[in-house]
Amino acid sequence: MFRSISTRQLTRALATHASSNTRSPPIARAWAKEEIQAIYDSPLLDLVFRAASVHREHHDPRKIQLCTLMNIKTGGCSEDCSYCSQSSRYSTPTKASRLVELEPVLEAARKAKANGSTRFCMGAAWRDLAGRKRGFERILEMVREVRGMGMEVCTTLGMLSPEQARQLKEAGLTAYNHNLDTSREFYPQVITTRSYDERLDTITAVRDAGISVCSGGILGLGESDTDRVGLIWEVSNMPEHPESFPVNALVPIPGTPLEGNEPVAFPTLIRTIATARIVLPATIIRLAAGRNTLPESEQVMCFMAGANAVFTGEQMLTTPCSPWEEDKVMMTRWGLDGMQSFEQANVARKEGSRLVQAEAVP
C-alpha cells in the first residue's frame, strides 16, 4: 500500500514542489459568512458531490495522510476547557505526569514511521511555556530528532510567543496545532481561561515564523450549525488558509462539564467536513478525535467529502484511536494510499530549500 521511491526521485519531486510553491501563494479567498452558511445548508448529497469535486481538483483523492499523536506531558493543565480530561479543575481518570524524556518519544516516532505515519505530533497539557525553559529545550531536541527521521513534526503546547515560534521553526518544526474549537460567539461557553483573540495571537506567531498552521474545531460541544459555520468562516478569513483543519467529534470524558453531551450526528460531521473542503480547497482536512466510533462506511464517506488525513496508532492524547493495522486494512480495501512526508504543496512551500537540501542527503 505504501509505495517506496528512491532518494533521487523524492529529491526531484521536492525540488519541484519547493521551487514552484515559493513563487506561488497558497490558494485562499475571503468568504462571507452567509456564503458559507448557504453551502452548509445545501442538500447533503449535493454538498458531498460538490466537495468531492473540489477535493479532486486540489488533491489526489486516493491519498490519506497518516498521523500519530503522542502525549508528552499529561494532565495538570490550568485551563478550564469544558471537554478536556487534562484540566486540573476537573476530577477525571487522567492523572498528571511530568514531561517525558527524549528516548521514549523517539521510540514512539520510529514505531509510527515504521507503521506508515508520516506526521508525528506531540502534545503537552500546558496553558503556555512560561517558566518552562528546560522543558522547552527538551521539546526542541525532540523536534530536531524526529525531523531528522524525515517525518513531518507537529506540536501543540498551548500559547506561544513569537520568539518561541521562531525557535521551534529553527529546530525543524513543520506544523503547530492550536485549535479555535468553535465560533467566536460560542467560545466563552466552552472556555473562560483563554480568550479567542489569544488563540489567534498564537496562530499569528506560528504563521509569521513560517510554520504551517493546524487549526480546527470540535463538534458536539453544544454548538449550533451557525457556530460550525462561524468556525469555518474564522479560519477562511485568516491571512492564509491553515495548512491543516482538524475536525474532532467530542469524546465525552467522565468528570468534565460536557460528560453528558450526546454524540454528534453523522450528517452534521459530514456537512462540516464537506463545507470545510469547499471553503478551504488546498487545506488538509483531518478526521481526528472520535473517528474510532464511526463504522468504516461512514469513515469512507468522510474521505469522499474531502477528509484526507487521520490520526492512527495506539492512542490520541487521552482518547482512543484506531490502530495502524485496522487502518491499513481499511485503506487497502478502498484503494487508498498513504501520503509521503511533506507531500502537501503548501507545507513543502514553507519548508523551502531546507527540505530539498535535507532530502538530498543520501
C-alpha positions in Angstrom: 0.0 0.0 0.0 2.8 2.4 0.8 4.9 2.8 -2.3 8.6 3.4 -1.9 10.5 5.8 -4.1 14.2 6.4 -4.4 16.0 9.3 -2.7 16.7 10.8 -6.2 13.0 10.7 -7.2 11.9 12.2 -3.9 14.5 14.9 -4.1 13.5 15.8 -7.6 9.8 15.9 -6.6 10.5 18.0 -3.5 12.7 20.4 -5.5 9.8 20.9 -8.0 7.4 21.5 -5.1 9.7 23.9 -3.4 10.6 26.0 -6.4 7.0 26.2 -7.8 5.4 26.9 -4.5 7.9 29.5 -3.4 6.7 31.6 -6.3 3.0 30.7 -6.0 1.0 31.9 -3.0 -1.3 29.4 -1.3 -4.9 29.2 -2.5 -7.0 31.5 -0.4 -10.0 33.7 -0.6 -12.2 35.5 1.9 -15.7 34.2 2.3 -18.8 36.0 3.6 -20.4 34.1 6.5 -23.7 34.0 4.5 -21.9 32.2 1.6 -20.6 29.5 3.9 -24.0 29.1 5.6 -25.6 28.6 2.2 -23.0 25.9 1.4 -23.5 24.2 4.7 -27.3 24.2 4.3 -27.4 22.8 0.8 -28.9 19.3 0.2 -26.5 16.8 1.7 -25.8 14.7 -1.3 -25.3 17.8 -3.5 -22.9 19.1 -0.8 -20.9 15.9 -0.8 -20.7 15.8 -4.6 -19.5 19.4 -4.8 -17.0 18.8 -2.0 -15.7 15.7 -3.8 -15.3 17.7 -7.0 -13.3 20.4 -5.2 -11.2 17.8 -3.5 -10.3 16.1 -6.7 -9.3 19.4 -8.2 -6.8 20.2 -5.5 -5.8 16.8 -4.1 -5.2 13.2 -5.1 -8.4 11.6 -3.8 -6.6 8.3 -3.2 -4.1 9.8 -0.7 -4.6 9.9 3.1 -2.0 11.2 5.4 -1.5 9.0 8.5 -0.6 11.0 11.6 0.3 9.8 15.1 -0.2 11.9 18.2 1.7 11.4 21.4 1.0 13.0 24.8 4.4 14.1 26.0 3.1 15.8 29.2 -0.3 14.6 30.6 -2.8 16.4 32.8 -2.4 19.2 35.4 -3.4 21.9 32.9 -4.7 25.2 34.5 -7.2 25.8 31.7 -10.9 25.1 32.1 -11.7 23.7 28.6 -15.0 22.0 29.3 -14.3 19.0 27.2 -10.8 18.2 28.4 -9.8 15.4 30.8 -6.4 17.0 31.3 -7.8 20.1 33.1 -6.7 20.3 36.8 -10.1 21.8 37.5 -12.0 18.6 37.0 -11.9 15.2 38.6 -11.3 12.8 35.7 -9.5 9.4 35.2 -6.5 11.3 33.7 -3.6 11.7 36.1 -1.0 14.4 35.8 2.6 13.5 34.8 5.9 15.2 34.0 7.3 15.9 30.6 8.6 12.6 29.2 12.2 12.1 28.4 13.7 12.2 24.9 14.2 8.5 24.2 10.5 7.3 24.7 9.5 9.9 22.2 12.0 8.8 19.6 11.0 5.2 20.1 7.3 6.2 19.6 8.2 8.2 16.5 10.2 5.3 15.0 7.3 2.9 15.6 4.9 5.4 14.0 7.1 5.8 10.9 7.5 2.0 10.6 3.7 1.7 10.5 3.2 4.3 7.8 2.7 7.5 9.7 4.4 10.5 8.0 3.5 13.2 10.6 4.4 12.8 14.3 2.6 15.1 16.7 3.5 15.8 20.3 1.1 17.4 22.8 1.7 18.9 26.2 -1.1 19.8 28.6 0.0 23.4 29.3 -1.6 26.8 29.1 1.8 28.2 27.8 5.5 27.8 28.1 6.1 30.5 30.7 8.7 29.3 33.3 9.4 26.0 31.3 12.8 26.8 29.9 14.3 23.4 30.5 11.2 21.6 29.3 11.1 23.7 26.1 14.8 22.9 25.4 13.9 19.2 25.7 11.0 19.7 23.3 13.2 21.5 20.8 15.5 18.5 20.9 12.6 16.2 20.3 11.6 18.2 17.3 15.2 18.1 15.9 15.5 14.4 16.3 12.1 13.5 14.8 12.6 15.9 12.0 15.9 14.1 11.4 13.9 10.9 10.7 12.4 12.6 7.7 9.0 12.9 9.2 6.8 16.0 9.5 6.7 17.2 13.1 3.8 18.9 14.8 3.5 20.1 18.4 0.6 21.5 20.5 2.0 23.2 23.6 -0.6 25.9 24.4 0.1 29.6 23.7 3.3 30.6 22.0 5.3 33.9 21.8 6.8 34.9 18.5 10.3 34.1 19.9 9.2 30.6 20.9 7.6 30.0 17.5 10.9 31.1 15.9 12.9 28.6 17.9 10.5 25.8 17.0 10.9 26.7 13.3 14.7 26.7 13.6 14.6 23.3 15.3 12.7 21.9 12.3 9.0 22.1 13.3 6.7 21.5 10.4 3.3 22.5 11.9 1.8 23.8 15.1 -1.7 22.8 16.3 -3.8 25.4 18.0 -7.5 24.8 17.6 -10.1 27.6 17.8 -12.5 24.9 18.8 -15.7 26.7 17.8 -17.1 30.0 16.7 -16.1 33.2 18.5 -19.7 33.7 19.7 -20.0 30.2 21.4 -16.4 30.0 22.6 -17.0 31.6 26.0 -19.4 28.9 26.9 -16.7 26.3 26.5 -13.5 28.1 27.8 -13.1 31.1 30.0 -9.3 31.0 30.9 -8.0 31.8 27.4 -9.7 34.3 25.0 -10.4 33.8 21.4 -8.0 36.6 20.5 -5.2 35.0 22.5 -5.7 31.8 20.4 -5.5 33.9 17.2 -2.3 35.7 18.5 -0.6 32.3 18.8 -1.7 31.3 15.3 -0.3 34.6 14.0 3.1 34.0 15.8 3.2 30.5 14.2 2.4 31.7 10.7 4.8 34.6 11.0 7.6 32.2 11.9 7.0 30.2 8.7 5.4 27.2 10.5 2.4 25.5 8.9 -0.8 26.2 10.9 -3.1 23.4 12.1 -6.3 24.8 13.5 -9.8 23.4 13.6 -12.5 22.6 16.0 -14.6 20.2 18.0 -18.2 19.1 17.1 -20.6 18.2 19.8 -19.8 20.9 22.4 -23.4 22.1 22.4 -22.8 24.5 19.5 -25.3 25.2 16.7 -25.0 24.9 12.9 -24.3 28.7 12.9 -21.3 28.1 15.2 -19.9 25.4 13.0 -20.2 27.8 10.0 -18.6 30.6 12.2 -15.6 28.4 12.9 -15.0 27.7 9.2 -15.6 31.4 8.4 -13.0 32.4 11.0 -10.2 30.2 9.6 -11.1 31.0 6.0 -10.6 34.7 6.7 -7.1 34.3 8.1 -4.3 35.9 6.0 -3.6 32.4 4.7 -5.9 29.4 5.0 -4.4 27.0 7.5 -2.5 24.1 6.0 -4.5 21.8 8.3 -8.0 21.8 9.6 -8.8 19.1 12.2 -12.4 18.1 12.6 -12.9 16.4 16.0 -16.1 14.8 17.3 -16.4 15.2 21.1 -15.5 12.2 23.1 -17.3 12.9 26.4 -15.0 12.3 29.4 -16.5 11.5 32.8 -15.8 14.3 35.2 -15.8 17.1 32.7 -18.7 19.5 32.3 -19.6 18.0 28.9 -19.6 14.4 30.0 -23.3 14.1 29.3 -23.3 15.5 25.8 -24.8 13.4 23.0 -22.5 12.2 20.2 -22.6 14.5 17.2 -24.8 13.2 14.4 -23.0 11.8 11.4 -24.8 14.1 8.9 -23.5 17.1 11.0 -20.0 15.7 10.8 -20.1 15.1 7.1 -21.7 18.6 6.4 -18.8 20.2 8.4 -16.1 18.3 6.5 -17.7 18.9 3.1 -18.2 22.6 3.8 -14.6 23.0 5.0 -13.3 21.3 1.9 -15.2 23.7 -0.4 -14.1 26.8 1.6 -10.6 25.6 2.2 -9.7 23.9 -1.0 -5.9 23.4 -0.5 -6.1 22.6 3.2 -5.6 19.1 4.6 -8.9 18.2 6.4 -8.0 15.9 9.4 -10.6 13.5 10.6 -9.5 13.5 14.2 -10.9 12.6 17.6 -14.0 10.3 17.6 -13.1 8.6 14.3 -12.8 5.2 16.1 -16.6 5.4 16.8 -17.5 5.6 13.2 -18.2 2.5 11.1 -15.9 2.0 8.1 -18.6 3.1 5.7 -19.0 6.4 7.4 -15.3 7.0 7.5 -15.0 6.4 3.8 -17.9 8.9 3.2 -15.8 11.4 5.1 -12.9 10.7 2.7 -15.2 11.2 -0.2 -16.4 14.5 1.2 -12.8 15.8 1.4 -11.2 14.5 4.5 -7.6 13.4 3.7 -5.8 12.8 6.9 -6.4 10.7 10.0 -4.8 10.1 13.4 -3.8 6.5 13.8 -1.9 4.4 16.3 -2.2 3.3 19.9 -3.9 6.4 21.4 -4.8 10.0 20.6 -3.8 12.1 23.7 -6.2 10.6 26.3 -8.9 9.2 24.0 -9.0 6.0 21.9 -7.5 5.9 18.4 -8.0 3.5 15.5 -4.9 1.2 15.4 -2.5 1.1 12.5 -3.3 -2.4 11.3 -7.0 -1.7 11.1 -6.4 1.5 9.2 -4.0 -0.3 6.8 -6.7 -2.9 6.0 -9.4 -0.3 5.6 -7.2 1.8 3.2 -6.3 -1.3 1.1 -9.9 -2.3 0.9 -10.9 1.1 -0.5 -7.9 1.7 -2.8 -6.4 4.4 -0.6 -2.7 5.1 -0.2 -0.6 6.9 2.4 0.9 10.3 1.7 4.6 10.9 1.8 6.0 13.4 4.3 5.9 17.0 3.0 3.7 16.0 0.1 1.2 18.8 0.7 2.2 21.7 -1.6 1.8 24.5 1.0 3.8 22.6 3.6 6.6 22.0 1.1 6.5 25.7 0.2 7.1 26.7 3.8 9.9 24.2 4.2 11.5 25.7 1.1 15.2 25.0 0.3 15.8 23.4 3.6 13.6 20.5 2.7 15.3 19.9 -0.6 18.8 20.1 1.0 17.8 17.7 3.8 16.2 15.1 1.4 19.2 15.3 -0.9 21.5 13.7 1.7 21.9 10.0 0.9 
